Amino acid sequence: MSKRLGTFRVSYLVALSCIGSFLFAYDTGIVGGVLTLESFQRDMGFDTKKKSDVSSNSASLLQAGEMAPKEIRGQLGSLFQGCFTLGVFTSYWIDYAVSEHMQPSTKQWRIPVGLQLLFGGMLGLGMLLTKESTRWLAKVGRHDEALEALIWVRGGVNTPEVQAEMNEILAGIEEEHRVTEGLTWKEYLVPANRWRILLVITLQIGVQLTGNTSLAYFSPQIFSAVGAGQDSMLLSGFFGLCKVVACFFFLIFLVERIGRKGALLSGAALMGALMLIVAIITKTHPPDADAGLTPAASASIAMIYLEAMTYNISWGPVPWLYMSEIFPTRIREGGIAVGTATQWLFNFVFSQITPHAVDNLGWKTFLMFCIFNWALVVYTWFFIKETKGKSLEQMELIFNPQGTRIGIEGAYQKRHGQRENGTIVENEKTVETKH
């Protein structure tokens, strides 16, 4: 019974995180279609080269990453991107529905924009029934509450497995305090932490360099640029469907098999090749708005679909997952916030660049993204470390092997019962255990 209850509560937390991701994505996807509606352009005095910025909250990502068991954290963390694609998919079809079946009026754009209130309300009310993050409570010294939160999310029973997990969490936090005791913002400048901050910044810049955020925002305009003509809004809907299918295939079958680094490497290489094919087709067969959907246009659209599917089994879900698992507890919130802020900064940059690039560069836009993707292959090969199957506490052994001497190893010994005469031996230091 407790196992089923624990499964339900973990699923509930993940569902709330997914609603947050869905809301974030719906807001992202609805923009491109709404901007093409004449009613919106007329009411707001906008043209298709202007758009509003949107914002996101990294709290749902942090909650899912901290509360999930390490064995399935990859799958649960990737649900963030899975529900993101589902939100984009929904927004595309709502855009298509209002453009085809509603008369041009204020309601035509207010309805799709206003639907965000529904998902936001679900998220806000749902959070009232959850517990605070176990690791955060332990970090601020509220150990009893931390244990209660862990027991709650694991099914309501204080089992030996729950105690072992709590010991590992506390040992990891004690080690972090030992190494950086008394520091504040300077913790971000500790070499191991500084490297992790730099990794998430460059990784989130890389997400934008793949070109897929530009595709998500401006899919109707981009499909028109390769020759979709009047079918651009409809093709955007199927574009969203491809993203959903690929992302859920990744999180169900691949995320804990191929690892983070392998997914990023293969994804960037294949996306670069597909972007190059689109550039070549668009260069050799310039799109004609009056010619309808030509074979060349169909081929370009197919390559864009494949590129989007590749993105959603690699650079779509993996950076968010990677970002949520590599930081020590003391700076995890700040580290994720830095990564999220970077994502939105360069999201804004590329949202301003893309429409001008499509208008002025044409086929060279796709060549540009091809070069960016292949540069990301080199970046991933040299700088990304594999984290598949590792606990959040084990990340110190990966990213700070020289600085971690005690505490973490003791946590592993506690978890696996490696005791000698009531003590735990930890790299030349013996720590007494309580019975």
C-alpha positions in Angstrom: 0.0 0.0 0.0 2.8 2.5 1.0 4.6 1.7 -2.3 1.5 2.5 -4.3 0.9 5.7 -2.3 4.6 6.7 -2.8 4.2 6.1 -6.5 1.1 8.2 -6.6 2.7 11.1 -4.8 5.8 11.1 -7.0 3.5 11.0 -10.0 1.5 13.9 -8.5 4.6 16.0 -8.1 5.7 15.1 -11.6 2.2 16.0 -12.9 2.4 19.4 -11.4 5.9 20.0 -12.9 4.4 18.8 -16.2 1.6 21.3 -16.0 4.1 24.1 -15.4 6.1 22.9 -18.4 2.9 22.6 -20.5 2.0 26.2 -19.5 5.5 27.5 -20.4 5.3 25.7 -23.8 1.8 26.7 -24.6 2.8 30.3 -24.1 5.8 29.8 -26.3 3.9 28.1 -29.1 0.8 30.3 -29.2 2.9 33.3 -30.1 3.9 32.4 -33.6 0.3 31.6 -34.7 -1.3 34.6 -33.0 1.1 36.9 -34.6 -0.1 35.8 -38.0 -3.7 36.6 -37.3 -4.9 39.7 -38.9 -7.2 40.5 -36.0 -4.2 40.5 -33.6 -2.1 42.6 -35.9 -5.0 45.1 -36.3 -5.8 45.3 -32.6 -2.2 45.7 -31.5 -0.7 47.5 -34.4 1.9 44.7 -34.7 3.5 43.1 -37.7 4.8 39.6 -38.0 8.3 40.7 -37.1 7.4 41.8 -33.6 6.6 39.6 -30.6 6.2 39.6 -26.9 8.6 38.1 -24.5 7.5 35.4 -22.2 8.8 34.2 -18.8 9.1 30.9 -17.1 9.6 29.6 -13.6 12.4 27.1 -12.8 10.8 26.0 -9.6 8.9 23.1 -11.1 12.1 21.8 -12.7 13.9 22.1 -9.4 11.2 20.2 -7.5 11.1 17.3 -10.0 14.8 17.0 -10.1 15.3 17.0 -6.3 12.4 14.7 -5.3 12.8 12.0 -8.0 14.6 8.7 -7.3 17.9 8.5 -9.2 16.9 5.3 -11.0 14.1 7.1 -12.9 15.2 10.8 -12.5 16.2 10.8 -16.2 12.7 9.8 -17.3 10.9 12.1 -14.8 13.2 15.0 -15.6 12.7 14.6 -19.3 9.0 14.8 -18.8 9.6 18.6 -18.5 10.5 18.6 -22.2 7.8 16.0 -23.0 5.1 18.3 -21.6 6.8 21.3 -23.3 6.3 19.6 -26.7 2.7 18.7 -25.7 2.0 22.3 -24.8 3.5 23.6 -28.1 1.5 20.9 -30.0 -1.7 22.1 -28.3 -1.0 25.7 -29.1 -0.3 25.1 -32.8 -3.7 23.3 -33.3 -5.6 25.9 -31.3 -4.0 28.6 -33.5 -5.0 26.6 -36.6 -8.6 26.1 -35.3 -9.2 29.8 -34.5 -7.6 30.9 -37.8 -9.8 28.5 -39.8 -13.1 28.5 -37.9 -13.5 31.9 -36.3 -14.2 35.2 -37.9 -11.4 37.8 -37.6 -12.3 39.6 -34.4 -10.8 40.3 -30.9 -12.1 36.9 -29.8 -10.0 35.1 -32.4 -6.7 35.9 -30.5 -8.0 36.5 -27.0 -9.3 32.9 -26.6 -6.0 31.1 -27.3 -4.1 33.6 -25.2 -6.6 33.4 -22.4 -6.6 29.6 -22.1 -3.3 30.0 -20.2 -5.3 31.0 -17.2 -6.8 27.5 -17.0 -3.4 25.8 -16.8 -1.9 28.4 -14.5 -4.8 27.9 -12.1 -4.4 24.2 -12.0 -0.7 24.6 -11.2 -1.3 27.1 -8.5 -4.0 25.1 -6.7 -2.1 21.8 -7.1 1.0 23.2 -5.4 -1.0 23.8 -2.2 -1.1 20.0 -1.6 2.6 19.3 -1.9 5.5 19.2 0.5 8.7 21.3 0.3 11.8 19.8 -1.3 13.5 17.3 1.0 17.0 18.5 0.1 16.1 22.1 0.6 14.7 21.4 4.1 17.8 19.5 5.0 20.0 22.2 3.7 18.5 24.8 5.9 18.7 22.6 9.0 15.0 21.5 9.2 15.9 17.8 9.3 12.7 16.5 10.9 10.6 18.2 8.3 13.0 16.9 5.6 12.5 13.4 6.8 8.7 13.9 6.9 8.8 15.2 3.3 10.8 12.2 2.2 8.5 9.8 3.9 5.5 11.5 2.4 6.9 11.3 -1.2 8.0 7.6 -0.7 4.6 6.4 0.5 4.1 7.5 4.2 6.2 4.7 5.8 9.6 5.2 7.4 11.4 2.2 5.9 15.2 1.4 6.1 15.4 2.4 2.4 14.0 5.9 3.3 16.4 6.2 6.2 19.3 5.2 3.9 18.3 7.8 1.4 18.0 10.4 4.1 21.5 9.6 5.4 22.9 10.0 1.9 21.2 13.3 1.5 22.5 14.6 4.9 26.0 13.3 4.2 26.1 15.1 0.9 25.0 18.3 2.5 27.5 18.0 5.3 30.3 17.5 2.8 29.2 20.6 0.9 29.1 22.6 4.1 32.5 21.3 5.1 34.1 22.3 1.9 32.5 25.8 1.6 31.6 26.6 5.1 31.0 30.3 5.7 30.8 31.3 2.0 27.9 33.0 0.3 28.0 34.1 -3.3 31.6 33.1 -3.4 30.5 29.5 -3.6 29.6 30.1 -7.2 33.3 31.0 -7.8 34.7 27.8 -6.3 36.4 26.2 -9.3 34.2 23.1 -9.4 31.0 25.2 -9.1 32.3 27.8 -11.5 32.8 25.1 -14.1 29.3 23.8 -13.6 27.8 27.3 -13.9 29.8 27.8 -17.2 28.5 24.4 -18.4 24.8 25.2 -17.9 25.3 28.7 -19.5 27.0 27.3 -22.6 24.6 24.3 -22.7 21.5 26.6 -22.7 23.1 28.8 -25.4 23.6 25.6 -27.3 19.9 24.9 -27.1 19.2 28.1 -28.9 22.0 27.6 -31.4 20.3 24.4 -32.6 17.6 26.6 -34.2 14.6 24.8 -32.7 13.4 27.6 -30.5 13.3 29.7 -33.6 11.3 27.0 -35.3 8.9 26.8 -32.4 8.2 30.5 -32.4 8.1 31.1 -36.1 7.1 27.8 -37.6 4.3 29.3 -39.8 6.8 31.9 -41.2 9.6 29.3 -41.6 7.3 26.8 -43.4 6.3 29.6 -45.7 10.0 30.3 -46.4 10.5 26.8 -47.7 7.4 26.9 -49.9 4.4 25.8 -47.7 2.2 28.6 -49.0 -1.2 28.8 -47.4 -0.7 25.5 -45.6 1.9 26.8 -43.2 -0.5 26.9 -40.1 -1.7 23.3 -40.8 1.9 22.1 -41.3 2.8 23.7 -38.0 0.2 21.6 -36.3 1.8 18.4 -37.6 5.2 19.8 -36.8 4.1 19.9 -33.1 2.8 16.3 -33.4 6.3 15.1 -34.5 7.9 16.9 -31.5 5.5 15.2 -29.1 6.0 11.7 -30.5 9.8 12.0 -30.6 10.1 13.4 -27.1 7.9 10.7 -25.4 9.7 8.0 -27.4 13.0 9.4 -25.9 11.8 9.5 -22.3 10.2 6.0 -22.4 12.8 4.1 -24.3 16.1 6.0 -24.5 16.8 8.4 -21.7 18.4 5.8 -19.3 19.9 3.8 -22.1 22.0 6.1 -24.3 23.0 8.6 -21.6 23.2 12.4 -21.7 26.4 12.8 -23.6 25.5 10.3 -26.3 22.1 11.9 -26.9 23.7 15.4 -27.3 26.5 14.2 -29.6 24.3 12.2 -32.0 21.5 14.8 -31.9 23.7 17.8 -32.8 25.4 15.8 -35.6 22.1 14.7 -37.2 20.4 18.1 -36.8 23.3 19.8 -38.5 23.0 17.3 -41.5 19.3 17.9 -41.8 19.7 21.7 -41.7 22.3 21.4 -44.4 19.8 19.4 -46.6 17.1 22.1 -46.1 19.6 24.8 -47.1 20.6 22.9 -50.2 17.1 22.2 -51.3 15.9 25.8 -50.6 19.0 27.2 -52.5 18.5 24.9 -55.6 14.7 25.1 -55.6 13.7 28.5 -54.4 10.1 28.5 -53.0 7.3 30.0 -55.0 4.3 31.2 -53.1 2.0 30.7 -56.1 3.2 27.2 -56.9 1.6 25.4 -54.0 3.3 22.6 -52.1 6.0 21.4 -54.6 8.1 18.2 -54.2 11.1 20.4 -53.2 9.0 22.1 -50.5 7.7 18.8 -49.3 11.2 17.5 -49.0 12.3 20.6 -47.0 9.4 20.2 -44.7 10.1 16.5 -44.1 13.7 17.4 -43.2 12.4 20.1 -40.7 10.1 17.5 -39.2 13.0 15.0 -38.8 15.1 17.8 -37.4 12.5 18.6 -34.8 12.1 14.9 -33.8 15.9 14.7 -33.4 15.9 17.7 -31.2 13.3 16.2 -29.0 15.3 13.1 -28.3 18.5 15.1 -27.6 18.9 18.8 -27.2 15.3 19.4 -26.2 15.0 17.3 -23.0 18.7 16.6 -22.0 20.0 20.1 -21.1 17.1 20.6 -18.7 17.7 17.3 -17.1 21.5 17.8 -17.0 21.0 21.2 -15.5 18.8 19.9 -12.7 21.3 17.2 -11.6 24.9 18.5 -11.7 24.8 21.1 -8.9 25.5 20.6 -5.2 22.5 21.3 -2.9 23.8 24.7 -1.7 23.9 26.3 -5.1 21.4 24.1 -7.0 18.6 26.7 -6.9 21.0 29.5 -8.0 22.6 27.2 -10.7 19.3 26.3 -12.2 18.2 29.9 -12.1 21.4 31.0 -14.0 20.7 28.3 -16.6 17.1 29.3 -17.0 18.0 33.0 -17.2 20.5 32.2 -19.9 18.0 30.2 -21.8 15.5 33.1 -21.8 18.2 35.7 -22.6 19.3 33.9 -25.7 15.7 32.9 -26.4 15.0 36.6 -26.7 18.1 37.2 -28.8 17.1 34.5 -31.3 13.5 35.5 -31.4 14.7 38.9 -32.6 17.2 37.5 -35.1 15.1 34.8 -36.7 12.5 36.7 -38.6 15.1 39.1 -40.0 17.3 36.1 -40.9 14.5 34.4 -42.7 13.6 37.5 -44.6 17.2 38.6 -45.5 19.3 35.4 -45.5 16.7 32.9 -46.9 18.4 29.5 -47.3 21.5 30.8 -45.5 19.5 30.8 -42.3 19.4 27.0 -42.4 23.1 26.8 -43.3 23.9 29.0 -40.3 22.0 26.6 -38.0 23.9 23.7 -39.6 27.2 25.2 -38.7 26.0 25.9 -35.1 24.9 22.3 -34.7 28.2 20.8 -35.8 30.0 23.2 -33.5 28.0 21.8 -30.7 29.3 18.3 -31.5 32.8 19.5 -30.7 31.6 21.2 -27.6 29.8 18.1 -26.3 32.7 15.8 -27.0 35.2 17.8 -25.0 33.2 19.4 -22.2 30.1 17.4 -21.3 30.5 14.6 -18.7 28.2 11.6 -18.5 25.8 11.6 -15.5 23.4 8.8 -16.3 22.5 6.7 -13.3 24.2 8.9 -10.7 22.6 10.2 -7.6 22.6 13.9 -7.0 25.2 13.4 -4.2 27.5 11.4 -6.5 27.8 14.4 -8.8 30.6 15.8 -6.5 32.7 12.8 -7.4 32.3 13.6 -11.1 32.7 17.4 -11.0 34.9 17.8 -7.9 36.9 14.6 -7.5 39.9 16.3 -5.8 37.9 18.3 -3.3 35.6 15.4 -2.1 37.4 13.3 0.4 34.8 12.4 3.1 31.1 12.4 3.6 30.0 11.3 0.1 31.7 7.9 0.3 30.3 7.5 3.8 26.8 8.0 2.4 27.2 5.2 -0.1 28.5 2.9 2.6 25.5 3.8 4.8 23.2 3.1 1.9 24.7 -0.3 1.1 25.3 -1.4 4.7 29.1 -1.4 4.6 29.6 -1.2 8.4 32.5 -2.4 10.5 31.8 -2.8 14.3 29.2 0.0 14.4 31.3 2.4 12.4 31.7 3.5 8.8 35.2 3.8 7.4 35.6 6.8 5.1 38.9 7.3 3.4 41.2 7.4 6.5 38.4 9.0 8.7 36.1 7.0 10.9 32.6 8.2 11.6 30.5 6.6 14.4 27.0 5.6 13.5 23.8 5.7 15.6 21.9 2.5 16.3 
